[in-house]
């Protein structure tokens, strides 16, 4: 490696292949990865929280739905779910996600699939967080007249979230890497570009290293930041 | 038959705040509450004592339906205890509860703990709620701790905040479920003093406790429970000096001779 670094010319030749990729560019592809991660991250957080609420609700039908959803979705490979959004939802059921442009449609379908899949893990992380909140907290909330939804929203979930920031960071990191599966339905994110480069260029190991580095740059700070946040927001008992 | 009994209840309802009738409850095979009949009148302070496992905490918790009952009826201020939903939440707001383990909301400050119910249940505006919360915290002697989190307070302080939190809802009756059992000995008195003051102010109170001194000085009536039954009811002086049942005699002999 050292010769690449010390000889400007050598470096130029080795990294030359990158300049051939302008649409999408390396940064452009990673930007799509980031958008996939953020959008499906927010989606899965909302849907996962709702699922967790269902799983602890007093209504048997909701509990049943939550349980079945989580156990089905987390046990199906993500590739199958992502392929289903495109081949099933879009091609058979005509779900277009509000766009006739294939690129936009597939991007949105990928967000939907990723969110639906990740929500199952978010749900279970939050549910384990709910279990760390002492029963007395909910009893005290009910005793001052809060109803089920207020007790959950104001007392139980805020404490549950703080307890599971660490596990949620794991889920988010996994999600970041799982976005590569969106390549299966042609979303132009980092992994699709990598595949294309590997097919066209000679420096396969280097290409792999560049993309690996790109993902580490995305996930490492996420983990560090959320780890710090988790300590800062921990509920003292 | 029912019509007659309802009519009778209505006459009695004027002074009766909490009425339990033929209340039964099981935990699996364990019959924890057996045919409980108990009437608490407005302004009365009733202390429930008895050996552990006698059902006194369960009794206390059935009154705001933190525990359901298998049969019988509980009425509060003339209204039967609702099964669930909005009605039940409204009723619980009228019944203050203080727990053995304080159960202050761990992620909220002391002040927020006392404001929350006022704002979310009573729909008070924020300024009025804060004013009232500070007043109540002052009344229970922890005004200076308002901005701290529960974990930063001593047990005695936490329990006094819990009392303030319950009082903030302007309850008709206060339930105390062994409020001093989790406290270090030197903190028991500060909590009991607040409770004594409440009793003097005319609050209706149902207190499950092992503090015989409190029972003697603050109670209008002592209810002695054993094995899920109310064994004896009497005014404190009579109960402590001349218990009628063997079970009560036995219990008192074990706790009063140290």
Contacts between the chains, C-beta under 8 A, distances in Angstrom:
chain1	res1	chain2	res2	distance
A	58	B	84	8.0
A	134	B	101	7.8
A	134	B	103	7.6
A	136	B	99	6.0
A	136	B	101	5.3
A	136	B	102	8.0
A	136	B	103	3.8
A	137	B	103	6.1
A	137	B	105	6.5
A	137	B	106	6.8
A	139	B	66	5.7
A	139	B	99	7.1
A	139	B	103	6.4
A	140	B	97	7.6
A	140	B	99	6.5
A	140	B	103	3.7
A	140	B	104	7.3
A	140	B	105	7.0
A	140	B	162	7.8
A	140	B	165	7.9
A	141	B	105	7.4
A	142	B	66	6.9
A	142	B	89	7.6
A	142	B	92	6.2
A	143	B	64	6.0
A	143	B	66	6.8
A	143	B	92	5.7
A	143	B	95	7.6
A	143	B	96	7.8
A	143	B	97	4.0
A	143	B	99	7.9
A	143	B	166	7.7
A	144	B	92	7.0
A	144	B	93	6.3
A	144	B	97	8.0
A	144	B	116	7.2
A	144	B	117	3.8
A	144	B	121	6.3
A	144	B	165	6.8
A	144	B	166	7.2
A	144	B	169	5.8
A	145	B	89	4.9
A	145	B	90	6.4
A	145	B	91	7.9
A	145	B	92	4.7
A	145	B	93	2.9
A	145	B	94	7.9
A	145	B	117	6.3
A	145	B	121	4.1
A	145	B	169	6.6
A	146	B	89	6.8
A	146	B	117	7.3
A	146	B	120	6.2
A	146	B	121	6.4
A	147	B	85	7.7
A	147	B	86	6.8
A	147	B	89	4.7
A	150	B	120	5.8
A	154	B	116	7.0
A	154	B	120	6.7
A	155	B	105	5.7
A	158	B	107	5.4
A	159	B	106	6.3
A	159	B	107	5.2
A	162	B	107	6.9
A	235	B	106	4.9
A	235	B	107	5.0
A	236	B	106	7.0
A	236	B	149	6.4
A	236	B	151	3.9
A	236	B	152	7.7
A	237	B	106	5.5
A	237	B	151	5.8
